[in-house]
Amino acid sequence: MQVTIEHLNWRGEGVGDGQNFRNVLTGETVDNATGQVLQSSPERIEPFCRYYVKCGGCQLQHWQQVPYQTWKRNLITAALEKRRINFPVGDIIDAHGAGRRRVSLHVRREGGAVLAGFMAARSHDLIDIDQCPILVPALQNATDIARKLGNKLGVCDVALTAADNGLDVSIKAERKIADEQIPRLATLAGELNLARLNINGNMVATRAVPVVSIGKALVQVPPGSFLQATKAGEEALANLVLASLGKSRSVADLFCGVGPFAFRIAERAKVIAVDSDKPAIASLAQAARLTTGLKPLRADVRDLMREPLVANELKEFDAVVFDPPRAGAEAQARQLAKSIVKTVVAVSCDPASFARDAEILVSGGYKLKSLIAVDQFKWTSHVEIVGSFSR
């Protein structure tokens, strides 16, 4: 039976006859049983990755860039319209840059072989890969590193981050690491030229504390700490935030992480940076003390999901920036809606939670002034959003 694809859903899957299909485009005819494309769209292109069809990492390498970008912008527009907000999304910013600077790989054993890669789409089957072409050059041997570590550790998940001074590796291993293994693993970390190796929360080796440059600051990255997926993505988001802040002189940076916005804002305004991640805040505070040429920058630990800054606390700020996890910042948005803060800049990685928080702000008297999409998770259904609101 043949099925015509009616549209792509928010996951980038084609929908036709009530079913979902991967690696298809709107208007294409596919075989109902196999998902094989029988009649292609003129927008289809050849994927550049040889693992693409099986790998569950990317979803949209087979689509021309212009319609692909339009679709991503429409994801945001549709989410806002559900909240009765009609606002145009500016041209999407391609922020892939040199590639992803962090990756998480699964490592498993099959027979006598150690496999490393990504899971197949909708499956727990591991796709063993040699290289992932969307990663930065420093991570092009990531799967080889993961296999060598997995050969010693067995079943594990290996997270690698390309810091400015080397690779930071954090591993979740299925079995506990015996004390006598640690010296051998530390030696292996040296042979693999890793800056740092952390296994199950235990520091095994530190040749150099991983650092990243953020504006004028050089920040030590805690193990497993969040960084934007690409350096270009971080810079694009930060530039949009700075443009939205204008001449604000006192800014709260909420859900600040290690400070990708805070340090850049502090070059022109007083900043209070807040996050629940204690190691991230400690790193931010340390870097702030060591960096010259900044306005006062204070770092506080606080769970903003449970204890948002209330309207009375917000009085001292000209502007507030928030960049929460995927779930959004509903509690904080409700406090902002009650505040007198003139400018709010909302950064989000999820159109639905962004639209909900935007609705709260608009209902509280804010006006949406600008809306830009940033594509640092290129060839996937994920999209970053920066919205500027003012009273």
C-alpha positions as CSV (number, residue, x, y, z in Angstrom):
1,M,0.0,0.0,0.0
2,Q,1.3,3.5,-0.9
3,V,1.0,6.4,1.5
4,T,1.4,10.1,0.7
5,I,3.2,12.2,3.4
6,E,0.9,15.0,4.5
7,H,3.2,17.0,6.7
8,L,6.2,16.7,9.1
9,N,5.5,16.6,12.8
10,W,7.5,18.5,15.4
11,R,10.0,15.5,15.6
12,G,10.7,15.8,11.9
13,E,8.8,12.6,11.1
14,G,6.5,12.4,8.1
15,V,2.8,11.8,8.8
16,G,0.6,10.0,6.4
17,D,-2.6,8.0,6.8
18,G,-2.2,8.3,10.6
19,Q,1.3,6.8,10.6
20,N,4.8,8.3,11.1
21,F,7.7,7.7,8.8
22,R,11.4,8.7,9.2
23,N,13.6,10.2,6.5
24,V,10.7,11.4,4.3
25,L,9.4,14.8,3.2
26,T,6.0,16.3,2.6
27,G,4.4,15.2,-0.6
28,E,6.5,12.1,-1.0
29,T,4.9,8.7,-1.7
30,V,6.2,5.9,0.5
31,D,5.6,2.1,0.9
32,N,3.4,1.6,3.9
33,A,5.2,-1.5,5.0
34,T,8.8,-0.6,4.5
35,G,8.8,3.2,4.6
36,Q,10.8,3.2,1.3
37,V,10.3,6.4,-0.7
38,L,8.6,5.6,-4.0
39,Q,8.3,9.1,-5.3
40,S,10.7,11.8,-4.1
41,S,10.2,15.4,-3.3
42,P,12.2,17.9,-5.3
43,E,13.4,19.2,-2.0
44,R,15.2,16.0,-1.2
45,I,19.0,15.9,-1.2
46,E,21.6,13.3,-0.5
47,P,22.6,13.0,3.2
48,F,26.3,13.6,3.8
49,C,26.7,11.1,6.6
50,R,27.0,7.4,5.7
51,Y,25.3,6.3,9.0
52,Y,22.4,8.7,8.5
53,V,19.6,6.3,7.5
54,K,20.2,4.0,10.5
55,C,21.5,6.4,13.1
56,G,19.0,8.1,15.4
57,G,21.1,11.3,15.9
58,C,20.1,13.5,13.0
59,Q,16.7,13.5,11.4
60,L,16.8,16.0,8.5
61,Q,20.0,15.7,6.5
62,H,17.9,14.7,3.5
63,W,16.2,18.2,3.2
64,Q,17.3,21.3,1.4
65,Q,18.3,24.1,3.7
66,V,15.8,26.8,2.8
67,P,12.6,24.7,3.3
68,Y,14.2,23.0,6.4
69,Q,14.8,26.4,8.0
70,T,11.3,27.5,7.1
71,W,10.0,24.4,8.9
72,K,12.0,25.2,12.0
73,R,10.7,28.7,12.1
74,N,7.2,27.4,11.7
75,L,7.6,25.2,14.7
76,I,8.0,28.4,16.8
77,T,5.2,30.2,15.1
78,A,2.8,27.3,15.6
79,A,3.6,27.0,19.3
80,L,3.0,30.7,19.8
81,E,-0.3,30.6,17.9
82,K,-1.6,27.9,20.3
83,R,-1.1,30.5,23.0
84,R,-2.8,33.2,20.9
85,I,0.4,35.1,20.2
86,N,1.0,36.1,16.6
87,F,4.5,37.3,15.9
88,P,6.9,36.9,13.0
89,V,10.1,34.8,13.6
90,G,13.2,36.5,12.1
91,D,15.5,34.7,9.7
92,I,17.0,31.7,11.4
93,I,20.7,31.9,12.3
94,D,22.8,29.0,11.2
95,A,25.0,28.4,14.3
96,H,26.6,25.0,13.5
97,G,30.0,26.7,13.1
98,A,32.9,24.2,13.4
99,G,30.5,21.6,14.7
100,R,29.2,20.2,18.0
101,R,31.7,20.5,20.8
102,R,30.1,17.8,23.0
103,V,28.8,14.3,22.4
104,S,27.5,11.4,24.4
105,L,28.3,7.9,23.1
106,H,27.0,4.5,24.1
107,V,29.5,1.7,24.5
108,R,28.4,-2.0,24.4
109,R,30.0,-5.4,23.8
110,E,28.8,-7.7,21.1
111,G,30.7,-11.0,20.9
112,G,34.4,-10.1,21.2
113,A,33.9,-6.6,19.8
114,V,33.5,-3.3,21.6
115,L,31.0,-1.0,19.8
116,A,30.6,2.8,20.3
117,G,28.1,5.1,18.7
118,F,24.4,6.1,18.8
119,M,21.2,4.2,19.1
120,A,19.1,3.6,16.0
121,A,15.9,5.6,15.8
122,R,13.1,4.2,18.0
123,S,15.4,1.4,19.1
124,H,18.0,0.2,21.6
125,D,20.1,-1.2,18.8
126,L,23.6,0.4,18.8
127,I,24.9,1.8,15.5
128,D,28.7,1.4,15.7
129,I,30.4,4.4,13.9
130,D,33.9,5.4,13.1
131,Q,33.4,9.2,13.0
132,C,30.5,11.6,13.4
133,P,30.8,14.3,10.7
134,I,28.9,17.0,12.7
135,L,31.4,17.1,15.5
136,V,34.3,19.6,15.9
137,P,37.7,18.3,14.7
138,A,38.9,17.7,18.3
139,L,36.1,15.1,18.6
140,Q,36.7,13.3,15.4
141,N,38.3,10.4,17.2
142,A,35.6,10.3,19.9
143,T,34.3,6.9,19.1
144,D,37.8,5.4,19.1
145,I,38.4,6.9,22.6
146,A,35.1,5.6,23.8
147,R,35.9,2.1,22.5
148,K,39.3,2.0,24.2
149,L,37.7,3.1,27.5
150,G,34.8,0.7,27.1
151,N,37.3,-2.1,26.5
152,K,38.4,-1.6,30.2
153,L,35.0,-0.6,31.7
154,G,32.5,-2.7,29.8
155,V,29.0,-1.3,29.2
156,C,29.1,2.5,29.7
157,D,28.0,5.8,28.4
158,V,30.8,8.2,27.5
159,A,30.3,12.0,27.4
160,L,33.1,14.0,25.8
161,T,33.4,17.8,25.7
162,A,36.0,19.6,23.6
163,A,37.3,22.3,26.0
164,D,39.8,25.0,24.9
165,N,42.7,23.0,26.3
166,G,41.7,19.4,25.7
167,L,39.0,16.7,26.0
168,D,36.9,16.4,29.2
169,V,35.5,12.9,29.5
170,S,32.8,11.8,32.0
171,I,31.6,8.2,32.1
172,K,28.7,6.4,33.6
173,A,29.8,2.8,33.8
174,E,27.4,0.0,34.5
175,R,29.7,-1.7,37.0
176,K,31.6,-0.3,39.9
177,I,35.3,0.5,39.3
178,A,37.6,-1.4,41.5
179,D,40.3,0.6,43.3
180,E,43.1,-1.4,41.6
181,Q,41.7,-0.3,38.2
182,I,42.2,3.4,38.8
183,P,45.9,3.6,38.1
184,R,45.6,1.7,34.8
185,L,42.6,3.9,33.8
186,A,44.7,7.0,34.7
187,T,47.5,5.8,32.5
188,L,45.0,5.1,29.7
189,A,43.7,8.7,30.1
190,G,47.3,9.9,29.6
191,E,47.8,7.7,26.5
192,L,44.5,9.1,25.0
193,N,45.7,12.7,25.8
194,L,42.6,13.5,27.9
195,A,42.5,16.6,29.9
196,R,40.3,15.0,32.5
197,L,38.6,11.6,33.1
198,N,35.7,11.2,35.5
199,I,34.0,7.8,36.1
200,N,30.8,7.4,38.0
201,G,31.4,10.8,39.7
202,N,34.9,9.9,40.8
203,M,37.9,11.8,39.4
204,V,40.3,9.3,37.9
205,A,42.8,11.6,36.2
206,T,43.3,15.4,35.7
207,R,46.1,16.3,33.4
208,A,44.7,19.8,33.0
209,V,41.5,21.3,34.4
210,P,39.3,21.9,31.3
211,V,38.7,25.5,30.5
212,V,36.6,27.5,28.1
213,S,36.9,31.1,27.1
214,I,33.7,33.2,27.6
215,G,34.1,36.8,26.6
216,K,37.1,38.1,28.7
217,A,36.9,35.2,31.1
218,L,38.6,31.8,31.2
219,V,36.2,29.5,33.0
220,Q,37.1,26.1,34.5
221,V,34.4,23.6,33.5
222,P,33.0,21.3,36.2
223,P,32.7,17.6,35.2
224,G,29.4,17.1,33.3
225,S,28.7,20.8,33.2
226,F,26.3,22.2,30.6
227,L,27.7,24.1,27.6
228,Q,25.9,25.2,24.5
229,A,26.3,22.5,21.8
230,T,28.4,24.7,19.5
231,K,30.7,27.6,20.1
232,A,29.0,29.5,17.3
233,G,25.6,28.8,19.0
234,E,26.8,30.3,22.3
235,E,28.1,33.4,20.5
236,A,25.0,33.8,18.4
237,L,22.7,33.5,21.5
238,A,24.9,35.9,23.5
239,N,24.9,38.5,20.8
240,L,21.1,38.4,20.5
241,V,20.9,38.7,24.3
242,L,23.3,41.7,24.4
243,A,21.4,43.4,21.6
244,S,18.1,43.0,23.4
245,L,19.5,44.4,26.7
246,G,20.5,47.7,25.0
247,K,21.8,50.2,27.7
248,S,20.5,48.2,30.7
249,R,22.8,48.9,33.7
250,S,21.7,46.2,36.2
251,V,20.9,42.7,34.9
252,A,19.8,39.4,36.5
253,D,21.0,36.4,34.5
254,L,18.8,33.5,35.6
255,F,19.6,29.8,34.9
256,C,23.1,31.2,34.1
257,G,25.2,28.0,34.1
258,V,28.9,28.8,33.9
259,G,28.1,32.2,32.6
260,P,27.9,32.3,28.7
261,F,25.8,35.4,29.0
262,A,26.8,36.8,32.4
263,F,30.5,37.4,31.5
264,R,29.6,39.2,28.3
265,I,26.9,41.3,30.0
266,A,29.3,42.2,32.8
267,E,31.5,44.0,30.3
268,R,28.9,46.7,30.2
269,A,26.5,46.2,33.2
270,K,26.3,45.1,36.7
271,V,25.2,41.4,36.8
272,I,23.8,39.0,39.4
273,A,24.0,35.4,38.0
274,V,21.8,32.7,39.5
275,D,21.6,28.9,39.0
276,S,20.9,25.8,41.1
277,D,24.1,24.1,39.8
278,K,26.6,24.6,42.7
279,P,29.7,23.6,40.8
280,A,28.8,25.8,37.8
281,I,28.2,28.8,40.1
282,A,31.5,28.1,41.9
283,S,33.4,28.1,38.6
284,L,31.6,31.3,37.5
285,A,32.5,33.0,40.7
286,Q,36.1,32.0,40.6
287,A,36.5,33.2,37.0
288,A,34.8,36.5,37.9
289,R,37.3,37.1,40.6
290,L,40.2,36.5,38.2
291,T,38.9,38.5,35.2
292,T,39.7,42.1,34.8
293,G,37.6,44.7,33.0
294,L,34.2,43.6,34.3
295,K,31.4,45.4,36.1
296,P,30.4,43.9,39.4
297,L,29.4,40.2,38.8
298,R,27.9,38.2,41.7
299,A,27.0,34.5,41.5
300,D,24.3,33.0,43.7
301,V,23.1,29.4,44.1
302,R,19.3,29.2,44.0
303,D,16.7,26.7,42.7
304,L,14.7,29.0,40.5
305,M,12.2,26.3,39.7
306,R,11.1,26.1,43.3
307,E,12.2,29.5,44.5
308,P,12.1,32.1,41.7
309,L,13.1,35.7,42.3
310,V,9.9,37.4,43.4
311,A,8.7,40.7,42.2
312,N,10.1,42.6,45.2
313,E,13.6,41.2,44.6
314,L,13.4,42.1,40.9
315,K,12.9,45.8,41.5
316,E,16.7,46.5,41.4
317,F,17.1,45.2,37.8
318,D,16.6,47.1,34.6
319,A,16.6,43.8,32.7
320,V,16.3,40.0,33.3
321,V,17.7,37.2,31.1
322,F,16.5,33.7,31.6
323,D,17.7,30.5,29.8
324,P,16.1,27.6,31.6
325,P,16.1,23.8,30.8
326,R,13.6,22.4,28.3
327,A,10.8,22.6,30.8
328,G,10.9,26.4,30.7
329,A,10.7,28.9,33.5
330,E,7.0,29.1,34.4
331,A,7.4,30.0,38.1
332,Q,9.9,32.7,37.3
333,A,7.9,34.1,34.4
334,R,4.9,34.5,36.7
335,Q,7.0,36.6,39.1
336,L,8.4,38.6,36.2
337,A,4.8,39.3,35.1
338,K,4.2,40.9,38.5
339,S,7.4,42.9,38.4
340,I,8.4,46.3,37.1
341,V,11.4,45.1,35.2
342,K,11.6,47.0,31.9
343,T,13.2,44.4,29.7
344,V,13.0,40.6,29.8
345,V,15.1,38.4,27.4
346,A,13.9,34.8,27.2
347,V,16.2,32.1,25.8
348,S,14.7,28.7,25.2
349,C,15.4,25.3,23.5
350,D,11.8,24.3,23.4
351,P,9.0,26.2,21.4
352,A,6.2,24.9,23.6
353,S,7.6,26.0,26.9
354,F,8.8,29.2,25.4
355,A,5.3,29.9,24.1
356,R,3.8,29.2,27.5
357,D,6.3,31.5,29.3
358,A,5.7,34.2,26.6
359,E,2.0,34.0,27.2
360,I,2.5,34.6,30.9
361,L,4.7,37.6,30.2
362,V,2.3,39.1,27.7
363,S,-0.6,38.6,30.0
364,G,1.4,40.5,32.6
365,G,1.8,43.5,30.4
366,Y,4.9,42.8,28.4
367,K,5.1,43.3,24.7
368,L,7.1,40.9,22.5
369,K,9.5,43.1,20.6
370,S,11.7,40.6,18.7
371,L,11.9,36.8,18.1
372,I,14.9,35.1,16.5
373,A,15.6,31.4,16.0
374,V,19.1,30.0,16.3
375,D,20.0,26.6,14.7
376,Q,22.9,25.1,16.6
377,F,21.4,21.6,16.6
378,K,21.5,21.5,12.8
379,W,19.8,18.6,10.9
380,T,17.6,17.8,14.0
381,S,14.2,19.0,15.1
382,H,15.7,21.1,18.0
383,V,15.8,24.9,17.7
384,E,16.9,27.7,20.0
385,I,14.8,30.8,20.5
386,V,15.6,34.3,21.8
387,G,12.7,36.5,22.5
388,S,12.9,40.1,23.7
389,F,10.0,41.6,25.8
390,S,9.6,45.1,27.2
391,R,7.1,47.2,29.2
